[in-house]
């Protein structure tokens, strides 16, 4: 992801949820566990504290739904393959420590992928169901949290609220796309808890505190979705030369590398990349992601994976670029209170234009991460500073009081401006 965010503290409730997930796995992997589950035979209290054991008994023996079936499926597998129980538990303990490897730039492979396929098939439903439990609430006893009771349930909504409390002063944009913050209106917090590593591929991380990141609805639903950031890109030989292919780590474990990702809690992209705006055919602007001039050693594979997962250049080069161009025209007009209904001397507009461009470039540290689309606006300002011809097009547009329309249809850009201005009025930061 683009922006760095504050991770949950060590005493945060999600860490206790992770312990619950581990206890659930230990309960299902106990070789002495019977199946189908029988209330009198299942020693739930051996694995869970009383306040969770009572709640779990109700889930297992009264609801008799997906949770019971998924536990029975794993218990049946372990009963037939008792030697696999230790491997499964060891794989869980390995995988939940992934963030340490990202921070230290260590080569790391998720142990879940090395388990037998039959084992993965029975682990996955149980671990994925833990996220469903989080949605409705898991009983916790985290006295360190505000207003925590002895049997309070922790939910996904509390995760989103806690993220807001930790990050709203330093991050006011979507951490994935730099667009409108999912928290622009606290009365209607439009945030999704994205699994950075998809829970369908990495089920041990389904409720991991460092794998859940609130991002905007568009990123979670329409752009990233369930895309796996560890499907890497490699060059393969074809008859016409070299070609790229995507490699799934489940099919080829050697292709998996955490070094090829930008993780929001461990290694965000903003420190390593630059956004470049270039003019292509018919006057259209194209957006590219390149290594930062300060960090040329960064892997291009990592940058390509970032763009593949969140489709950033495609998004930024479309309506978002229209928005930046049109919004910049409006801002220069507002900067000196130029009216759209009259013309102005070219030199007056030119002076105001370059003052505004310099102001945008100079406020990078202040605005990046706090103003939606500022990374793209900053890059476009640098482009205009170095391309006089294209700057003069905008200056002429403002001076002659004409509406700019040199980059193609801009209905999407106009709509984004209206939406941005409306949300800015409603925002309660």
Beta strands, then each sheet from edge to edge (+ up, - down):
strand 1: 138-139
strand 2: 153-154
strand 3: 191-195
strand 4: 212-216
strand 5: 232-238
strand 6: 241-247
strand 7: 273-279
strand 8: 285-291
sheet 1: 1+ 2-
sheet 2: 3+ 4-
sheet 3: 5+ 6-
sheet 4: 7+ 8-
end
